[in-house]
Amino acid sequence: MTPSFETDVLIVGGGPVGLTLAMDLAQRGVEVAVVELRREGEPPSVKCNHVAARSMELFRRLGVARKLRDAGLPADYPNDVAYKTTMLGTELTRIEIPCRRDRYDAKGGPDTWWPTPEPPHRINQIFLEPVLFAHAVSTPRLTLHNRVEFVDFTQDEEGVSAVARALDGGGTLSFKARYLIGCDGGKSEVRRKIGAKLVGDAVVQRVQSSYIRAPSLLGLQSGKRAWVNFSLNPRRSGSVYAIDGRETFLIHNYLREDEADFDSVDRDWAIRTILGVDADFRYKIITKEDWFGRRLVADSFRDRRVFLCGDSAHLWVPYAGYGMNAGLADAANLAWLMAAHLNGWGEAAILDAYVSERQPITEQVSHFAMNHAHAMAKQRGAVPAEIEDETPEGEAARAKLGRNAYDLNVQQYCCGGLNFGYYYDRSPIIAYDGEPHPAYSMAEFTPSTVPGCRTPHIWLKDGTSLYDAMGHDYTLLRFDPAVEVEPLLRAAASRRVPMRLLDIVSDEAPALYKQKLVLSRPDQHVAWRGDAVPADPLALIDRVRGAGGKR
Ligand SMILES: Cc1cc2nc3c(=O)[nH]c(=O)nc-3n(C[C@H](O)[C@H](O)[C@H](O)COP(=O)(O)OP(=O)(O)OC[C@H]3O[C@@H](n4cnc5c(N)ncnc54)[C@H](O)[C@@H]3O)c2cc1C
């Protein structure tokens, strides 16, 4: 007999996005099953190296931020990005980013001032995913089915029936769920099955990547270490990411437009040129992973009870380190919306907000990433011939390129706008009040309480984080205890919308919060604000729970 499983939500794919979404749903009281091709805790290939501050805020809420912060590079390994003629050559400039030991207290850096309880973290996906997996395993209501391949599904008004295959000889498995979410990556079968198409630019860049073991490399380097070393020279420019902080490195060799294909460039020569080592230097290739940088967003993120999330919905060149991180933001969004509905207080229409909110943001981020890829290709292609000369001209060229490299790249390595600046401006469950949202760029943002923006983070008078005080549900932030809020709290209770009142005492509040009341959503975005409870509090509650069109 075919083993069958029943659950509220079936997630296809236990990568970073699937695991995070599963944990968020389960922590909100939803039964979740995840099917994943890989074995329990099996690391992926070396890819993402950056967990954004906004993602770390999410992991803090899920209770796994500290474990992640303790993993990755050695605690004192600088997270700097250094630009050099070669990895062992002359330094042109350096973006200083604190090591994880100093991350919470460091001052004076380009991202140390950010208004967040969880600064960014540099950790490769091979270390990140096992930590997420271990946390997921210990999460109640979450069941992981490893070495299981999703095959197909059907859906009707009541739910979804899915068929999967046990890869180690267990035959067919069947799943019944209220909803199915495809977190199955760039080659998503779920995306194919719902007929969604990736639309955009199929090739923005080609990168010959090599994951190497080179135990003697760091010993040859003089000066301060760096998480990334970018080599800029006329022969071969590329980047070297420290993976374990001791002997493993990921080298990206960016192909030029006139280079026919991945094999047209001698890999060994390119690696040696980027590192700045001679033919005697010994290293071993652990894996080769050559890839196309793309800019593709699915033309649909949903078909009725089936959703796409993460790389299954969008793929782009990982500039600004915002591929996985955009997927994690999808997960944070979809988790609370779906939990609201499954827990009975959100109407089915609340789920419409996922597409209205996330699809435009992913489109915006895809363009930021692609534009940056083009700007960097231009910079790599214009390295002056004299860059390595020990002459006044060489020195002038190094100073100039160093300045330009810093200005261009501090925007992506300290991408405050992508973390904190995006806003939801066309959501059916947000009560807009006419004030325009402040513009944002990859690096720049203006904290704001305009509905749809991220709820500005502040430290409370007792030294705790606003986000810790808010918890998992709607929070009514009150900045003047004299304001009467009972009618709004009663309206929420009458519709079973979980909402708590939080009286704010903070020196930082007056500069950022101009209204006396701000309603913050479970994902820390502003749903509504005002100086008094609205005349029809039930209308506001119905809007934020997806029943706005019903009255
Ligand atoms: C070289 C490189 C560098 C990168 N650097 C960064 C960076 O610095 N920052 C950043 O944010 N992003 C970066 N990215 C992107 C990042 O790796 C991805 O965005 C991220 O892995 C997406 O996560 P995901 O969970 O959506 O998909 P995936 O990580 O692809 O996970 C999908 C999961 O689904 C499983 N699966 C697939 N099909 C099935 C099936 N039929 N049944 C069951 N399971 C299935 C797979 O086994 C896999 O575990 C980089 C990517 C590359 C290639």
The ligand as a Gaussian input file, in Angstrom:
#p B3LYP/6-31G(d) Opt

LIG

0 1
 C       27.819000      31.028000      -7.126000
 C       26.631000      31.493000      -6.404000
 C       26.781000      32.417000      -5.394000
 C       25.672000      32.848000      -4.698000
 N       25.849000      33.782000      -3.705000
 C       24.769000      34.249000      -3.042000
 C       24.900000      35.216000      -1.993000
 O       25.999000      35.639000      -1.620000
 N       23.769000      35.657000      -1.379000
 C       22.538000      35.184000      -1.734000
 O       21.541000      35.635000      -1.132000
 N       22.393000      34.245000      -2.684000
 C       23.460000      33.771000      -3.359000
 N       23.304000      32.827000      -4.319000
 C       21.960000      32.314000      -4.606000
 C       21.528000      31.262000      -3.595000
 O       22.425000      30.190000      -3.587000
 C       20.118000      30.788000      -3.939000
 O       19.291000      31.929000      -4.112000
 C       19.524000      29.910000      -2.834000
 O       20.167000      28.675000      -2.715000
 C       18.051000      29.659000      -3.138000
 O       17.491000      28.889000      -2.124000
 P       16.195000      28.014000      -2.398000
 O       15.935000      27.309000      -1.121000
 O       15.141000      28.841000      -3.032000
 O       16.640000      26.996000      -3.544000
 P       17.778000      25.881000      -3.513000
 O       18.891000      26.284000      -2.633000
 O       18.082000      25.582000      -4.929000
 O       17.061000      24.651000      -2.842000
 C       16.091000      23.910000      -3.548000
 C       15.963000      22.542000      -2.872000
 O       14.924000      21.822000      -3.514000
 C       15.326000      20.475000      -3.654000
 N       14.543000      19.915000      -4.766000
 C       14.592000      20.276000      -6.073000
 N       13.715000      19.559000      -6.792000
 C       13.092000      18.715000      -5.924000
 C       12.091000      17.723000      -6.064000
 N       11.517000      17.439000      -7.250000
 N       11.680000      17.049000      -4.969000
 C       12.234000      17.306000      -3.760000
 N       13.194000      18.252000      -3.564000
 C       13.604000      18.949000      -4.627000
 C       16.825000      20.557000      -3.928000
 O       17.477000      19.354000      -3.585000
 C       17.236000      21.716000      -3.034000
 O       17.655000      21.309000      -1.767000
 C       24.392000      32.349000      -5.034000
 C       24.237000      31.418000      -6.048000
 C       25.342000      30.995000      -6.736000
 C       25.163000      30.004000      -7.849000

